[in-house]
Amino acid sequence: MRIGELAERTGTTTRALRYYESQGLLAARRTSNGYRDYGDTDRRIVEEIRSLLAIGFSLEETRPFVECLRSGHEAGDVCPNSVQVYRAKLAEIDDCLTRLGAVRDQIQAQLATALQRTASDLTDPTVGDPTCC
């Protein structure tokens, strides 16, 4: 299939496909007239790249999955290097969740303090009095 057809079948753009090719993730064969020619394996590779990008992987992180598919495996995540990328991504996500939890705790504490101030302001008759203070 030509580049336009591959783009349409995989829900991406020809520009993205050319970029994947320039990064060594996609290898197009050339027809006698110079057109790029792709097969079903290429379609599967692009689908793998796009699905990983959609869940937060960088383009470089997709490389082991692509290499796994190129080596003839049915799935891109059955090779040890792909599994290692999964593990690294999970560790990265766990670290982000830990940091977000700390931020959430800090905001929750600030909210509690603000609510206490608001409650005490409601009982203070001078709050809101323009002649006070």
Residue frames relative to the residue before (quaternion, step in Angstrom):
aa qw qx qy qz dx dy dz
M 1.0000 0.0000 0.0000 0.0000 0.00 0.00 0.00
R 0.4787 -0.6604 0.5018 0.2880 3.55 -1.20 0.57
I 0.7348 -0.4649 0.2856 0.4029 3.52 -1.31 0.36
G 0.6481 0.5234 -0.3230 0.4491 3.60 0.98 -0.79
E 0.6607 0.4971 -0.3017 0.4748 3.55 0.99 -0.82
L 0.6385 0.5093 -0.3292 0.4740 3.60 0.99 -0.78
A 0.6315 0.5272 -0.3309 0.4624 3.59 0.96 -0.81
E 0.6759 0.4952 -0.2923 0.4610 3.57 0.89 -0.92
R 0.6844 0.4968 -0.2875 0.4496 3.60 0.89 -0.90
T 0.7611 0.3685 -0.1972 0.4960 3.58 1.08 -0.66
G 0.4804 -0.7076 0.4147 0.3107 3.57 1.27 0.07
T 0.5914 0.5380 -0.3865 0.4598 3.57 1.04 0.70
T 0.5491 -0.6094 0.4576 0.3432 3.55 -1.28 -0.21
T 0.6065 -0.5387 0.4273 0.3992 3.54 -1.23 0.36
R 0.5968 0.5694 -0.3546 0.4404 3.56 1.11 -0.64
A 0.6497 0.5062 -0.3098 0.4751 3.58 0.97 -0.88
L 0.6467 0.5191 -0.3216 0.4570 3.58 0.95 -0.83
R 0.6440 0.5020 -0.3223 0.4788 3.59 0.97 -0.79
Y 0.6320 0.5245 -0.3285 0.4664 3.58 1.06 -0.74
Y 0.6331 0.5148 -0.3315 0.4735 3.60 0.94 -0.85
E 0.6397 0.5220 -0.3155 0.4677 3.55 1.03 -0.80
S 0.6708 0.4991 -0.3019 0.4580 3.59 0.91 -0.88
Q 0.6837 0.4612 -0.2720 0.4958 3.59 1.21 -0.53
G 0.5362 -0.6627 0.3815 0.3576 3.57 1.28 0.07
L 0.5025 0.6638 -0.4185 0.3630 3.58 1.22 0.29
L 0.7611 0.2101 -0.1019 0.6051 3.55 1.19 -0.55
A 0.1132 -0.8013 0.5863 0.0370 3.55 -0.84 0.98
A 0.1633 -0.8056 0.5649 0.0719 3.55 -0.35 1.22
R 0.3315 -0.6737 0.6160 0.2383 3.48 -1.16 0.67
R 0.3234 -0.7440 0.5491 0.2009 3.57 -1.15 0.47
T 0.4034 -0.6823 0.5549 0.2528 3.53 -1.04 0.83
S 0.7086 -0.4600 0.3138 0.4334 3.58 -1.26 0.18
N 0.7103 0.4155 -0.2660 0.5021 3.60 1.13 -0.51
G 0.6445 -0.5852 0.3011 0.3893 3.61 1.28 0.29
Y 0.4900 0.6561 -0.4451 0.3625 3.58 1.22 -0.01
R 0.4955 -0.6118 0.5191 0.3329 3.54 -1.17 0.61
D 0.0937 -0.7830 0.6144 0.0250 3.54 -1.07 0.83
Y 0.0807 -0.8138 0.5753 -0.0133 3.55 -0.76 1.11
G 0.2699 -0.7560 0.5767 0.1514 3.53 -1.23 0.59
D 0.7589 -0.3746 0.2782 0.4543 3.54 -1.34 -0.17
T 0.6049 0.5454 -0.3634 0.4522 3.61 1.04 -0.64
D 0.6394 0.5178 -0.3219 0.4685 3.58 1.00 -0.80
R 0.6210 0.5325 -0.3343 0.4680 3.58 1.03 -0.78
R 0.6617 0.5056 -0.2965 0.4676 3.56 0.93 -0.91
I 0.6319 0.5296 -0.3253 0.4630 3.60 1.01 -0.79
V 0.6677 0.4867 -0.3055 0.4734 3.59 0.89 -0.91
E 0.6330 0.5229 -0.3342 0.4628 3.60 0.96 -0.78
E 0.6427 0.5178 -0.3139 0.4693 3.57 1.01 -0.82
I 0.6423 0.5176 -0.3167 0.4682 3.58 0.91 -0.92
R 0.7032 0.4801 -0.2772 0.4452 3.58 0.76 -1.02
S 0.6568 0.4990 -0.3296 0.4594 3.59 0.95 -0.76
L 0.6623 0.4862 -0.3118 0.4772 3.60 1.00 -0.71
L 0.6267 0.5208 -0.3390 0.4703 3.59 0.99 -0.75
A 0.6499 0.5493 -0.3127 0.4220 3.58 1.00 -0.85
I 0.7432 0.3618 -0.2264 0.5153 3.61 1.13 -0.49
G 0.7370 -0.4954 0.2190 0.4043 3.56 1.15 0.56
F 0.4821 0.6435 -0.4624 0.3737 3.58 1.18 0.16
S 0.4413 -0.6481 0.5399 0.3062 3.56 -1.16 0.58
L 0.6596 -0.4980 0.3684 0.4257 3.56 -1.23 0.34
E 0.6492 0.5193 -0.3222 0.4528 3.59 0.96 -0.81
E 0.6421 0.5313 -0.3262 0.4460 3.60 1.04 -0.71
T 0.6135 0.5541 -0.3558 0.4359 3.61 1.18 -0.35
R 0.4783 0.7249 -0.4136 0.2733 3.58 1.21 -0.50
P 0.6827 0.4728 -0.3290 0.4496 3.69 0.74 -0.83
F 0.6241 0.5339 -0.3369 0.4604 3.59 1.08 -0.66
V 0.6402 0.5153 -0.3086 0.4789 3.55 1.04 -0.86
E 0.6617 0.5044 -0.3056 0.4630 3.59 0.90 -0.92
C 0.6192 0.5439 -0.3339 0.4576 3.57 1.07 -0.74
L 0.6608 0.4884 -0.3002 0.4845 3.58 0.96 -0.86
R 0.6561 0.5236 -0.3133 0.4441 3.57 0.93 -0.87
S 0.6708 0.5008 -0.3076 0.4524 3.58 1.09 -0.64
G 0.6719 -0.5547 0.2713 0.4089 3.57 1.29 0.22
H 0.4882 0.6583 -0.4463 0.3594 3.60 1.21 0.07
E 0.5659 -0.6135 0.4444 0.3254 3.55 -1.19 0.66
A 0.7799 0.1931 -0.0864 0.5890 3.57 1.10 -0.76
G 0.4934 -0.6927 0.4525 0.2680 3.52 -1.11 0.68
D 0.7098 0.4706 -0.2643 0.4526 3.57 1.22 -0.20
V 0.5035 0.6611 -0.4246 0.3593 3.58 1.18 0.41
C 0.6044 0.5600 -0.3533 0.4431 3.60 1.25 -0.14
P 0.6376 -0.5688 0.3614 0.3733 3.60 -1.08 0.68
N 0.6600 0.5092 -0.3283 0.4442 3.63 0.92 -0.76
S 0.6257 0.5218 -0.3318 0.4755 3.58 1.08 -0.66
V 0.6386 0.5190 -0.3191 0.4700 3.56 0.97 -0.88
Q 0.6354 0.5272 -0.3271 0.4597 3.59 1.01 -0.79
V 0.6325 0.5135 -0.3346 0.4736 3.61 1.01 -0.73
Y 0.6087 0.5361 -0.3469 0.4709 3.60 1.01 -0.76
R 0.6705 0.5042 -0.3002 0.4540 3.58 0.86 -0.97
A 0.6614 0.5017 -0.3057 0.4662 3.58 0.92 -0.90
K 0.6519 0.5082 -0.3162 0.4655 3.59 0.98 -0.82
L 0.6426 0.5104 -0.3250 0.4700 3.60 0.98 -0.77
A 0.6351 0.5133 -0.3292 0.4741 3.60 0.99 -0.76
E 0.6353 0.5249 -0.3151 0.4706 3.57 1.03 -0.81
I 0.6644 0.4934 -0.2949 0.4777 3.57 0.96 -0.88
D 0.6345 0.5247 -0.3311 0.4609 3.59 0.97 -0.82
D 0.6379 0.5193 -0.3200 0.4701 3.58 1.00 -0.81
C 0.6491 0.5085 -0.3105 0.4730 3.59 0.96 -0.85
L 0.6572 0.5093 -0.3113 0.4602 3.58 0.96 -0.85
T 0.6208 0.5298 -0.3370 0.4694 3.58 1.04 -0.73
R 0.6707 0.4837 -0.2944 0.4791 3.57 0.91 -0.94
L 0.6536 0.5033 -0.3160 0.4686 3.60 0.95 -0.80
G 0.6206 0.5402 -0.3391 0.4561 3.58 1.04 -0.71
A 0.6495 0.5041 -0.3128 0.4757 3.57 1.02 -0.81
V 0.6400 0.5099 -0.3201 0.4775 3.58 0.99 -0.80
R 0.6419 0.5234 -0.3205 0.4596 3.58 0.95 -0.88
D 0.6477 0.5174 -0.3209 0.4582 3.58 0.92 -0.88
Q 0.6540 0.5151 -0.3082 0.4603 3.58 0.97 -0.85
I 0.6681 0.4827 -0.3012 0.4795 3.58 0.92 -0.86
Q 0.6307 0.5286 -0.3352 0.4587 3.58 1.00 -0.79
A 0.6474 0.5058 -0.3183 0.4729 3.61 0.99 -0.80
Q 0.6537 0.5063 -0.3131 0.4673 3.59 0.98 -0.82
L 0.6257 0.5262 -0.3295 0.4723 3.58 1.05 -0.73
A 0.6491 0.5137 -0.3223 0.4593 3.58 0.90 -0.88
T 0.6446 0.5081 -0.3161 0.4758 3.59 0.98 -0.82
A 0.6572 0.5087 -0.3099 0.4618 3.57 0.93 -0.88
L 0.6584 0.5028 -0.3106 0.4660 3.60 0.97 -0.80
Q 0.6226 0.5234 -0.3410 0.4714 3.58 1.06 -0.68
R 0.6398 0.5137 -0.3201 0.4736 3.58 0.99 -0.82
T 0.6494 0.5201 -0.3119 0.4588 3.55 0.96 -0.89
A 0.6562 0.5057 -0.3115 0.4655 3.59 0.93 -0.86
S 0.6801 0.4636 -0.3060 0.4785 3.60 0.93 -0.80
D 0.6059 0.5503 -0.3558 0.4511 3.60 1.11 -0.59
L 0.6391 0.5382 -0.3284 0.4405 3.58 1.05 -0.72
T 0.7136 0.4273 -0.2552 0.4931 3.59 1.12 -0.58
D 0.6053 0.5378 -0.3531 0.4688 3.61 1.28 -0.18
P 0.3467 -0.7801 0.4780 0.2066 3.63 -0.41 1.16
T 0.6419 0.5348 -0.3448 0.4280 3.63 1.14 -0.36
V 0.5463 0.6038 -0.4150 0.4058 3.60 1.15 -0.31
G 0.7969 0.2364 -0.2116 0.5140 3.53 -0.78 1.01
D 0.5641 0.5777 -0.3904 0.4422 3.60 1.26 -0.08
P 0.3546 -0.7755 0.4779 0.2110 3.63 -0.39 1.18
T 0.6670 0.4988 -0.3157 0.4546 3.61 1.13 -0.38
C 0.5871 0.5894 -0.3543 0.4270 3.54 1.29 -0.19
C 0.8734 0.1266 -0.1137 0.4563 3.49 -1.27 0.69
